[in-house]
Amino acid sequence: MTAIAAPARGDLVNVVRAEWHKLRTVRSTAWVVLIAFASNIGFAVLTAAVLAPRLDAGERGRVDVVQLALAGLHLSQIAFGVLGALVITGEHGSGMIRTTFAAVPRRGAVLTAKALVLAGVTLVASTASAFAAYLAFRAALPAHTLTGTALSDPGVARAVAGGGLYLTALALLGFGLGAALRSSAGAIASLFGLLFVPPLLLDLLPRSWKDTAGPYIPMQAGDQIYIASHREAVALGPWTGFGVFCCYAAVALLAGRLVTDRRDA
């Protein structure tokens, strides 16, 4: 990454401009946005044209149309999680973080600016790709295959927008882990371990324990924001689940801030 000097006083607006310049000139940002749109739209068209027509009557009554349309989020979440980690670990790996902190001694301002720029870019790109995917899903869906697919139907617009919110919080979770661990490999491994390992461990527990703890693990909680209907009985509500997922991101960001303040660059 190219370090952009900001005023020594650490003016947040100028630091944000510098971090925006960094992020938009790095190739990985464009690749992540491209992957998000390609995976979200591609999987949406595929599920609409191939999977949806093969559902039987019972399955059609139980399927959540938004989750079906946003099947590509399972791939794009990897891209945004990696981007969140690389926003900070890339500079640590190259040593350019020392130049950044020399230009802006207030390290908290640097982390805040990076998080704001990352959140803004991710929110716009992920929300746009989610709505594009849903519209592509509806366009590719054979007539009279599924009902309740209009954006005006209860819960649909919130769930589609929720896909963008989930990916934004996920990117910030990756960013917080990157700031805390200062290693691209370590942050990425920790992020996806946090997402994918707890569900596997829960399958080994008794059903009562699984029902109690399951709704609060990161992925299970975060997924609720982009579910429109047919939520499991033990699952958290959409905003409650998203709030729990945001708490994981907040803890990671706090850990990253503490490590950044207390350790040398």
C-alpha positions in Angstrom: 0.0 0.0 0.0 1.1 3.6 -0.6 1.3 5.7 2.5 -0.4 9.0 2.2 0.8 11.7 4.6 -1.9 13.4 6.7 -1.5 16.4 9.0 0.5 15.6 12.1 -2.4 16.8 14.3 -4.3 13.8 13.1 -7.3 15.6 11.7 -9.8 12.8 11.2 -11.3 14.2 8.0 -7.8 14.3 6.4 -6.9 10.9 7.7 -10.1 9.5 6.3 -9.3 11.0 2.9 -5.8 9.5 3.1 -7.2 6.0 4.0 -9.8 6.3 1.2 -7.0 7.0 -1.3 -5.1 3.9 0.0 -8.1 1.6 -0.2 -9.3 2.6 -3.7 -5.8 2.3 -5.2 -5.2 -1.2 -3.9 -6.1 -3.9 -6.4 -7.6 -6.2 -3.8 -10.5 -3.7 -3.3 -11.6 -3.9 -6.9 -11.2 -7.7 -6.9 -13.4 -8.0 -3.7 -16.1 -5.9 -5.2 -16.0 -7.8 -8.5 -16.1 -11.2 -6.6 -19.1 -9.9 -4.5 -21.1 -9.0 -7.5 -20.1 -12.0 -9.6 -20.7 -14.6 -6.8 -24.0 -13.0 -5.5 -25.5 -12.5 -9.0 -24.2 -15.8 -10.4 -25.5 -17.9 -7.5 -28.8 -16.1 -7.6 -29.4 -16.9 -11.2 -28.2 -20.5 -10.7 -30.5 -21.1 -7.8 -33.5 -19.5 -9.5 -33.0 -21.3 -12.8 -31.9 -24.7 -11.5 -32.7 -25.3 -7.8 -36.0 -23.5 -7.3 -38.0 -25.3 -10.0 -36.9 -28.7 -8.5 -38.3 -28.0 -5.1 -41.4 -30.0 -4.2 -44.6 -28.4 -2.8 -43.5 -28.9 0.8 -40.1 -27.5 0.2 -41.5 -24.4 -1.5 -43.6 -23.7 1.5 -40.6 -23.9 3.9 -37.9 -22.2 1.8 -36.8 -18.7 2.6 -36.6 -16.9 -0.7 -34.1 -14.3 0.4 -31.6 -16.9 1.7 -32.1 -18.8 -1.6 -31.4 -15.7 -3.6 -28.4 -14.6 -1.5 -26.7 -18.0 -1.7 -23.7 -16.2 -3.1 -23.1 -14.5 0.3 -21.3 -17.6 1.4 -18.6 -16.8 -1.1 -18.6 -13.1 -0.9 -18.3 -13.1 2.9 -14.9 -14.7 2.4 -13.9 -11.9 0.1 -15.0 -9.1 2.4 -13.6 -10.8 5.5 -10.2 -11.1 3.8 -10.4 -7.4 2.7 -11.1 -6.3 6.2 -8.0 -8.1 7.5 -5.8 -6.9 4.7 -6.7 -3.3 5.2 -4.5 -3.3 8.3 -2.3 -6.3 8.0 -1.1 -5.3 4.6 0.6 -2.3 6.1 2.0 -4.2 9.0 3.5 -6.8 6.6 5.1 -4.2 4.4 6.3 -2.0 7.2 4.4 1.0 5.8 2.4 1.2 9.0 5.4 3.0 10.6 5.2 5.7 7.9 1.4 6.0 8.6 1.9 6.4 12.3 4.8 8.8 11.8 2.4 11.0 9.7 -0.5 10.6 12.1 0.9 9.9 15.7 -2.7 9.5 17.0 -3.0 5.8 16.3 -6.7 5.8 17.3 -7.4 8.3 14.6 -5.7 6.0 12.0 -7.7 2.9 13.1 -10.9 4.9 13.2 -10.4 6.3 9.7 -9.5 2.9 8.3 -12.6 1.3 9.9 -14.9 4.1 8.6 -13.6 3.9 5.1 -13.8 0.1 5.1 -17.3 0.1 6.5 -18.4 2.7 3.9 -17.0 0.9 1.0 -18.2 -2.5 2.2 -21.7 -1.3 3.0 -22.2 0.3 -0.4 -20.7 -2.6 -2.4 -22.3 -5.4 -0.4 -25.8 -3.8 -0.3 -25.7 -3.0 -4.0 -24.6 -6.6 -4.8 -27.3 -8.0 -2.6 -30.1 -6.1 -4.2 -28.6 -6.8 -7.7 -28.5 -10.5 -6.8 -32.1 -10.5 -5.6 -33.4 -8.7 -8.7 -31.4 -11.2 -10.9 -33.0 -14.0 -8.9 -36.5 -12.8 -9.5 -35.8 -12.2 -13.2 -34.4 -15.8 -13.6 -37.1 -17.4 -11.5 -39.6 -19.3 -13.7 -43.2 -18.1 -13.4 -45.3 -19.4 -10.6 -42.4 -21.2 -8.9 -42.2 -19.3 -5.6 -44.5 -16.8 -3.9 -43.7 -13.9 -1.6 -40.7 -12.8 -3.7 -41.5 -9.1 -4.2 -39.4 -6.6 -2.3 -42.6 -5.1 -0.9 -43.5 -8.4 0.8 -43.1 -8.5 4.6 -39.5 -8.9 5.7 -38.0 -9.2 2.2 -36.5 -5.7 1.7 -35.1 -5.8 5.3 -33.5 -9.2 4.7 -31.9 -8.2 1.4 -30.5 -5.0 2.9 -29.5 -7.2 5.9 -27.1 -9.1 3.6 -25.2 -5.9 3.1 -25.2 -5.2 6.9 -23.9 -8.7 7.7 -21.0 -8.4 5.2 -20.1 -4.9 6.6 -20.0 -6.2 10.2 -18.0 -9.2 9.0 -15.4 -7.0 7.3 -15.1 -5.0 10.5 -14.6 -8.2 12.5 -11.8 -9.1 10.1 -10.3 -5.7 10.5 -10.4 -5.9 14.3 -8.7 -9.3 14.2 -6.1 -8.0 11.8 -5.3 -5.0 14.0 -5.0 -7.3 17.0 -2.9 -10.1 15.4 -1.0 -8.0 12.8 -0.7 -11.1 10.6 -2.7 -11.6 7.4 -2.6 -15.4 7.7 -3.4 -15.3 11.5 -6.3 -12.9 11.1 -7.9 -14.7 8.2 -7.5 -18.1 9.9 -8.9 -16.7 13.1 -11.9 -15.0 11.3 -13.0 -18.1 9.5 -12.2 -20.3 12.5 -14.6 -18.1 14.5 -17.3 -18.4 11.8 -17.1 -22.1 10.8 -15.7 -24.0 13.8 -18.3 -23.3 16.5 -21.2 -24.8 14.4 -19.1 -28.0 14.0 -18.4 -28.1 17.8 -22.1 -27.6 18.6 -23.0 -30.7 16.6 -21.1 -32.7 19.3 -23.1 -31.3 22.2 -26.5 -32.5 23.5 -29.6 -30.9 21.8 -30.5 -28.8 24.9 -27.0 -27.3 25.0 -27.1 -26.7 21.2 -30.4 -24.9 21.4 -29.2 -22.7 24.3 -25.8 -21.7 22.9 -26.3 -22.1 19.2 -28.2 -18.9 18.5 -25.4 -16.8 20.0 -22.4 -18.2 18.0 -21.2 -15.7 15.4 -22.5 -17.1 12.1 -25.8 -18.3 13.5 -26.5 -14.9 15.1 -25.3 -12.9 12.1 -27.3 -14.9 9.5 -30.7 -13.8 11.1 -30.5 -10.4 9.6 -30.9 -11.7 6.1 -33.6 -14.3 6.8 -37.1 -13.1 5.7 -39.3 -15.9 7.0 -39.3 -19.5 8.4 -36.9 -18.7 11.2 -36.0 -21.6 13.6 -37.9 -21.5 16.9 -34.8 -21.1 19.0 -33.2 -18.5 16.7 -32.8 -14.9 17.7 -34.7 -12.2 16.0 -33.2 -10.4 13.0 -32.0 -7.3 14.8 -31.1 -9.1 18.0 -29.0 -11.6 16.1 -27.3 -8.9 14.2 -26.7 -7.0 17.4 -24.9 -10.1 18.9 -22.8 -10.4 15.7 -21.9 -6.7 16.0 -20.8 -7.3 19.6 -18.2 -9.8 18.2 -17.0 -7.2 15.8 -16.8 -4.6 18.6 -14.8 -6.9 20.8 -12.3 -7.5 18.0 -12.1 -3.8 17.2 -11.4 -3.0 20.9 -8.7 -5.7 21.1 -7.1 -4.2 17.9 -7.2 -0.8 19.4 -5.6 -1.9 22.7 -2.8 -3.9 20.9 -2.1 -0.9 18.5 -1.8 1.5 21.4 0.4 -0.7 23.6 2.8 -2.3 21.1 5.4 -0.9 18.8 4.6 -0.7 15.1 
